Amino acid sequence: MNHSGVAIRDYIRPGRRVHLIGIGGVSMRPLGLVLQGMGLTVTGSDMNSSVSTDELMEKGIHVSIGHRAENVFGAECVIRTAAVHNDNPEIAWARANGIPVFERAQAWGVIMQAYKNAVCISGTHGKTTTTSMVTHIFMEANMDPTVMIGGYLPLLHAGHRVGNGDTILLESCEYCDSFLNFFPTLAVVLNIEADHLDYFKDLQDVEKSFRKFAQLSTGGILANGDDENTMQTLQGLEYIPFGFGEQNRIRGVNLSTDFRTFQVVCDGQLYCSIHLGVYGRHNAKNALAAAAVAWKMGIPGETVTRGLESFHGAGRRMEFKGTYHGADVFDDYAHHPGELAATIDAVKAMGYKRMIFAFQPHTYSRTSALFDDFVEQLKRPDVVILAEIYAARERNTIGISSKDLLARLPGGYYCATLPEVTQRLKDLAQPGDVILTVGAGDIFRAGENLLK
């Protein structure tokens, strides 16, 4: 398998100057800090100032707000996220002046080669939570890992950690084939569904990418044996299946009705008992995957039990934010119909009188491609409030709006702005309700403003 990370290796060295475009992003910010820690001079730019850019500046990284050609002056190479296109003024200037431009994933690919163990956790859903759970276990095992998570983990007070151990744990995203730049010694596949259809043609195209990723692993593949698409994708490859079905080599047994306790059996032997502080069948599956990683890495079962007992969620993953007028307010990053289903299932098991679901669809292409599936899930909560679609990296060439979803959801509400969402939540909240702000954009602000 060819990696495109060969040329970048010459630039990821102490003393080099590197410029990161979109440096405030969840995986760019830790990349900047890791590169700085390796002895590189790092600068960056972002469209907006934020807590992330403030933190970078406090740590001595010069961050420019707004994208301008002069931000790149003096840099020997540029690193960008997949969301930054060639018409960006900084990219255009770099290319015109012969400064190499690399993808963020290529940089992580080079960094992970310095570690004996690179555990890369992939899947359409559950990557952040599972990588966070694995981090808890490895920290409990005193393995001093380096960590890259696409979210906030309270244990780390961040989404990343630079350790001195021989292991790096990475959330590994399929968008734009990013994870094909990685060098896993252990590849984990949680599940596979049709997503990112602004890049992939269809489910088959997504599956092809995941198969290539799994084939990169030099030390084994762990895969969800209960997921039909995953099994189809990996057909003919050697892997260890995990799941709750009897066919799995690593199996969860005696799952409680609230999905919070079960035992893990590996090769027919009891490995550990799991007691979770988070709800939902999807989190039981994530915990089983994390236990599978620990077993493969030779970590004792009792360490897994302790590590997972101390896990109470990652940022924006069913994160409890507070109580308003007797209603509990949670925030969740779910932005795919499969994720909405998992979140709604989990909340229904929590016993609230009424579920108020404020949802902000993420990207026009995803809303359009999975429209009927979104409608099916959004019919399930007691009350639905729809914020307008969060554009992210896209322009609305499709001409779609959240109003189109609302037309299929009688009794729902549409809010053109987040302050309107906050006001609607304020009007609706009653004791015994659960309020959820849901989506991968900035919908969390509506709940936070409600609590203010």
N, C-alpha and C positions, 0 to 999 in steps of 0.2 A: 504493500500500500504506500503510495507516494504522499508525503506531507509537503505542504507549501511553506513549512516553517524553517527551511534550510537557510535561506538568505538572511532572515531576521536574526539568526544566532549571532552574527557578527556585530549586531547593534545592541543586543542585550548584554552589555558588559560594563563593568565599573568604568566611570569616567566619560561614558557616552552621554550625549544630550538627546532626550526624547520628548516629543510633544504629543499629548493625548487629547483628542477631540471628543467632547462629551464626557469629560473627566468626572462630572458629578454623578454619573450613572452607577447603579448598584454593583456592577462588576468592574467598571473603569476606575472608580475611586480606590478600591483595594489594590488594583493592578498598579496604580500610580504609587501607592505607599510601599508595595512590595519592591517595585523597581528602584524607588528611592533608597530602600533598605539594602539593596544590592550594590549601591554605590553609583547609580546613574543620576544625572541631573535631570529632573522632571519638570516640565511646564504643562499647562493644560488650558482648555477653554470649555465653556458651557454656555448655552443660551440664557440660562437663568441662574442667579445666585441662590444658594440653598444651604441647609445645615451641612451637607456633604462638602460643598465648595469652601465653606467657612472652616471646616475641620482641616481640609487640605492646606489652606493658607496658614492656619495656625501651626502646621507641621512643616512649614517652610517651602511648600510647593506654590509657585506663582500661577494663579488662575486668572485668566481674562474672561470677563462676562461679555458674551457676543462673539460671533465668528468673523474674524478679519484676517486678511493675508499676513499682516505684520505680526500676528501672534506666533507665527511659525518661524520667524527670523531667528537664526542661530541653532535651530534644531537639526540633528543629523538624520532623524527619521521621524515619521508620524505614525501613530497608532489610532485607529478609529473603531467605533462600534458599527455593526451592520446597518444601523439606522442612519448613518451619515453617508450621503451620496457624493458622487463625483462633482456635482455642481456646487458643493460647499466651497466658499472662497478659500478656505485654508487648504483643502484637498487640491483645488485647482492650482493654487500657487505652488504647493509642494511638487506636484507633478510637472508643472511647467519649468521648475528649477532643478529637476533631477533628484529631488529628495524622496527616498522610498517611502511608500505608504503601506502599512501592514494592518491586518485585522486584529482586534483584541484577542480572539481565540488563538491566533498564531503566537502571540506573546506568552499566553498561558501555556501553550504547548512547549515552548522552549523552557519556561520556568520549571514545569513538572519533570523534565528530564534530569533535573538535579537530584531527584528523590528516588530512593530504592522502590518505594511503593506509591503508585498513583491510582487512587480509587476514584473512578469517574462514574457518577450516578446520573443516568439518563431516564427519560420517560416523558410522555405527553403531560402527565400529571404527577404531582407528589415529589418532584425533585428537591425543592427547597426544604420541605419537612423531613424527608428521608436523610438528606445530607446533614441537616441539623441534628437528627437523632443519632446518626453515626458519629457526629462530632461529640455529642454528650458521652457516648460509649468510649470513644478514644481518649477523651480527657479523663474520664473515670479510670481508664487503664494506664494513665500517666505516660501516654505515648507522644505527648508534646507535638501534635500534628500542625501542619500548615493547612489552612482552611479557606475555601472560596465558596460562599453561598450567595445566591441571588436574592437575598433578603436579610432581615435583621434577626440576630439570635441573641436573646437577653444574656445568655451565659457568656458570650464574647463581648457584649456591649457594642456589637458591630456585625457586619456580614462577612468578616474575614479574620484571619489570625495568621501571624507569621511565627511558626514554631521552630524548634531546633531538632526535632525528631526526623526520622527517615521516611515519613509518610505525608503525602498531600491528599486532601479530600476535596473533590471538585464537583459542584453542580455542573452538569454537562448538557448544554442546550442544542437542540437539532436545528434551530432556525438558521437559515442560510448555510446549512451543513457545518455550522461552527465546530461541533465536536469532532469533526473529521481532521481537525488540526491537532488533536490531543494524542497523547502517548500513554494510554491506560495500561497498568499492570493488572488491574481488575476492573472489568466493565460490568455495570449493573443496568439492566433494562427493566423498568417498573411496569410499563404498559405502553401501548402504541395506538394512537387514534389519528384521524384526519384533522390536522391543525396547521396553522401558518400557510393557508392555501393562497396567500399572496406570493409565496415563494415556491412551494411544492405544487405539482399539478393535481395530485389526488392521493388517496391513501396508499396506493401502490408505490408512489414516488417517495412518500414518507418512510414506508417500510424498507425500501431500498437503501435509504440513508442510514437507518438504524442498523441494518445488516452490516454495512461497511464499517460503522462505528464498532460494533461488537467484534468484527474481525481484526480490528487494530490491537485488541488486548493480547498482551504477552503472557498473562498469568491466570487466565480463566474468565468465564462469563457467568454471572448470576442473572437469572431471568424469571419473570413471573409466569409460572406454569399454569396459572388459572386464566391467563389472558390469551384468547384465541389469536389475536393479531400478532402478539409477540411470538407465540409458538410457530405460527406460519412464517413469520419473518426469519426466524433462526433455524428453520428446517435444514437438517444436514450438517449443522455446526455442533460442536461439543459444548455443552453448557450444563450448569447445575440449576434445575428448576426449584423455585420456592413458591409456596402458596398454601391455601387451606384445603385443597383437593387431595385425595388419597394418592394421586400419581406423583406427587412432589417428593423430592429427596430431602428437602428442608420443609417441614410442614408445621403449620399452626394447628393445634388441637384444643378442644374444650373451650372454645370461644364463648365468652359470656354474652348475655342478651344485649348489654350496653356496649359491647365491643371493646371493653377496657382491660379485660384480663384473658390470658390464654397461655398455653405452654408451647414451647418450640422443640420439636423432635428432629434431630439430624441423623440421617442414616439409621433410623430406628431407635436411637438412643435419646433420652431426655437431655436437652441442652440447657434450657433455662425457662423460668417463668416470667411472664410479662405483666406488669401492673401499670397501666397508662393514666396520665393526668389529662389526656385529651380524648375527645369523643369521636365517634364515627367509624364505620367499617373501613373507610379509606385509610384512616390513621392506624388501624390494626394492621392493614396490609403494608403500610410504610414501615411500621415497627418490625414486622416480620422480615422485610427486606434488610433493615438495619442489622437485625440479629444475624441474618445470613452472611452479611459482610464480616461481622465480628467473628463468626464461626470459621469462615474461610481464612481469616487473618490470625487464627489461633488464640483469640481472646477468651478467657474463661467465662462460662455462662453467668456466674454470679455478678461479674462486672457488668454484663449486659443488663441484668435485672436492675442493678443500682443506677446505671447510666440512664436507662429509659424512665425509671421512676422520677428522676430529677428533671425530666423534660416536660414543660408545660406550654409548648407551642413556640413557633417562630413568629416574628413580626408580620402582621397582615395575614396570618393563617388562623382564622377563628380567634382573633386577638380580642380579649375583653378590654373595652375602653372605659367603661363606667356605667352609671345608672342615671337615667333622666325620667323624672315623674313616675318612678316605680317600674320603669322598663329597662332591662339590661341591654346595653349597646355593644355589639361586636363588629369587628371589621374583618373582611376576608378578601383575598386576592383572586378568587375564582373568576375566570373570564371565558371558559369553554363550557358548553352544555354538560359535559361529563363531570366537570368540577362543580358546576351549580348543583347537579344531582347529588353529589357526595356531600356538599355543604348542607343542602336542604334535608337529606336523610339524617345527617348527624344532629341537626337542630331539632328535628321532629322527635328524636329520642330523648331530648332534654326536658320535655314536659312543660313548656310554656303554654299560656292560654292562646296566644296569637302571635304569628310570625309576620313582621313588617319588613319587607325586602326591598331595599333601595339599590337598584342595579344600574351600573353604567357600562354599556357594551364597550368593548375594546377593539378598535379598528373597523372600518367599513367593510373590508373584504371578509373578515371573520363573521361579522353580523349577517352579511348577505349569504355566504356559503353555508352557514349552519342555522339559517333563519328558523326553519320549522322545529329544529331541535331546541333552540332557545325558547320558542313559544311553549313547547311541551313542558319545559321545566318551570317557566315563569307563571304557569297556571297553578302551580302547586302551593306557593305561600298564601296566607290569608289576605295580605294586602301587598300590592306591587307598586313601587314608584320607579319610574324610568327617567334617569338623567339622559342628556343627549350623548351620542356616541363620542368616545374619546378617540381622537384621530391618531395619536401616537405618531408613527412615521409616515402616515398616508394623507392623501388629498381625497376629497369625496367625489371621485369621478363616477361613482355608481349612482349617486343621487338618493342615498338611503338615509333614513332617520329613525330614531327611537320611536317616533310617532307611528311608523309602520308596524313595529312590534305591538304598540298599544292598541292598534286597530283590531288585533287578534286577542286582546286581553280585557274583556269587559270588566269594568269596576276598577281598573288600574288608573294611575295618575302619571302625567308627563310633566317634567320640569325642565325648562330650557337652560337654567343655570343652577349651580350648586347652592347658592343662598335660598333659592326656591325649594330645593330638596330639603334643606335644613328646616325651613318654615313648615313644610308639609309634615315632616317627622314630628315637629313640635306640636302641631295641631292634632296628630293622630295618637301620640303616645299615651298609653294607659298602664296602670299597675298590672303586672303579670305578663306584659308583652315582651317579646324579644325583638330588638331592632338590629337589622344587619345592613351595613353598607358594603356593597359587593362590586368588585371589578378591579382591573389592573391599572386604572388611571388614577385620578385624584379624588375619587368619590369619598375616600376616607375623611377628607376635609369637612364634608357635610355632617358626619357624625361627631367629629371633634368640635365643630362650631356649635352643635346642639348641646354638647356637654359644657361648653363655656358659659 
